[in-house]
């Protein structure tokens, strides 16, 4: 009976130590947002495209300088 209580205590202690000092699975993962997914970048590109169309300035797909 004493061994059973010792095993239960050891398992309980292991679980508590794992929860306290183990890997944190609930933290939010940091995701790198590329320019294709960034709404602000896409808005700026769209604004630049509309500005160039109104200007008559050739864009990158109209034979502009690279």
Buried (B, 14 or more C-beta within 10 A) or exposed (E): EEEEEEEEEEEEEEEEEEEEEEEEEEEEEEEEEEEEEEEEEEEEEEEEEEEBEEEEEEEEEEEEEE
